[in-house]
């Protein structure tokens, strides 16, 4: 159980750090086109992140929150970047957390299956030839 959570958490942290770096790039870069850097995450985190952006566009929960925060702190010029960062870090991170958990379970089952299989006669004969030391 701990291994599954470890890999999932590691992938979540790596993804969140990468999305934070994109947030910083978009914040420092003055071009309005820099927010398109988040399109890479739409491909890497598909289908979770596109669904999150679609749901956010219909509900609009983050728009007033991000705009209120950016009006206080950044004078209103980073609302789109902040919303993209929140969605990418949250839903993309959860996406990779789930993938890490599933991969760990899959690898653990494959490992258990390989241990239960009897070794072939060639492998058994090679193992018998090895010197046994205590």
C-alpha positions in Angstrom: 0.0 0.0 0.0 2.8 2.4 0.8 4.6 1.8 -2.5 1.4 2.6 -4.4 1.0 5.9 -2.5 4.7 6.7 -3.0 4.7 6.4 -6.7 1.4 8.2 -7.0 2.5 11.0 -4.8 5.8 11.3 -6.6 4.1 11.7 -9.9 1.7 14.2 -8.4 4.6 16.3 -7.1 6.5 16.2 -10.4 3.4 17.2 -12.3 2.5 20.0 -9.9 6.1 21.4 -10.0 6.0 21.3 -13.8 2.7 23.2 -13.8 4.1 25.7 -11.3 7.1 26.3 -13.7 4.7 27.0 -16.5 2.7 29.4 -14.2 6.0 31.2 -13.5 6.9 31.3 -17.2 3.5 32.8 -18.1 3.7 35.3 -15.2 7.1 36.5 -16.0 6.6 36.6 -19.8 4.6 39.7 -20.8 3.2 38.2 -24.0 -0.5 37.3 -24.0 0.3 34.2 -26.1 2.4 32.6 -23.3 -0.7 31.0 -21.7 -0.8 28.6 -24.7 2.1 26.8 -22.9 -0.7 25.1 -20.9 -1.8 23.3 -24.1 1.0 20.7 -23.5 -0.8 19.7 -20.3 -4.0 19.3 -22.2 -2.3 16.5 -24.2 -0.4 14.9 -21.3 -3.3 15.0 -18.9 -6.0 13.9 -21.4 -8.9 13.2 -20.7 -9.0 14.5 -17.2 -7.8 18.1 -17.8 -9.9 18.8 -20.9 -12.9 17.7 -18.9 -11.9 20.0 -16.0 -11.6 23.0 -18.4 -14.9 22.2 -20.0 -16.7 21.9 -16.6 -15.0 25.1 -15.4 -16.2 26.9 -18.5 -19.8 25.9 -17.8 -19.8 26.4 -14.0 -17.4 29.4 -13.8 -16.5 28.8 -10.2 -12.8 29.8 -10.5 -13.3 32.9 -12.6 -14.6 35.2 -9.9 -12.2 33.8 -7.3 -9.1 34.1 -9.5 -10.2 37.6 -10.8 -10.8 38.8 -7.3 -7.3 37.6 -6.2 -5.6 39.0 -9.2 -7.3 42.4 -8.8 -5.9 42.6 -5.3 -2.4 41.2 -6.1 -1.6 41.5 -9.8 -3.9 44.3 -10.9 -6.0 42.0 -13.0 -3.5 40.8 -15.6 -3.0 37.2 -14.5 -6.5 35.7 -14.1 -6.3 33.3 -17.0 -2.9 32.1 -16.0 -4.0 31.6 -12.4 -7.1 29.6 -13.4 -5.1 27.5 -15.8 -2.5 26.8 -13.1 -5.2 25.8 -10.5 -6.9 23.4 -12.9 -3.7 22.0 -14.2 -2.1 21.4 -10.8 -5.3 20.0 -9.2 -6.8 17.8 -11.9 -3.6 17.0 -13.7 -1.9 16.1 -10.5 -4.8 13.9 -9.4 -4.7 12.3 -12.9 -1.0 11.3 -12.4 -1.7 10.3 -8.8 -4.2 7.8 -10.0 -1.9 6.6 -12.8 0.9 6.0 -10.3 -1.4 4.0 -8.1 -2.7 1.9 -11.0 0.8 1.2 -12.2 2.0 0.1 -8.8 -0.9 -2.3 -8.5 -0.3 -3.6 -12.0 3.4 -4.1 -11.4 2.8 -5.8 -8.0 0.3 -8.2 -9.6 2.7 -9.0 -12.5 5.5 -9.6 -9.9 3.3 -11.9 -7.9 2.2 -13.8 -11.0 5.9 -14.3 -12.1 6.8 -15.6 -8.6 4.0 -18.2 -8.7 4.9 -19.5 -12.2 7.2 -22.5 -12.1 10.6 -21.9 -13.6 11.3 -23.5 -17.0 13.5 -26.6 -17.1 16.4 -24.5 -18.6 16.3 -22.0 -15.8 16.1 -24.8 -13.2 19.1 -26.6 -14.7 21.1 -23.4 -14.6 20.1 -22.7 -11.0 21.2 -26.3 -10.1 24.7 -25.7 -11.6 25.3 -22.5 -9.5 27.5 -23.1 -6.5 25.5 -22.7 -3.3 27.3 -20.8 -0.5 26.2 -20.3 3.0 
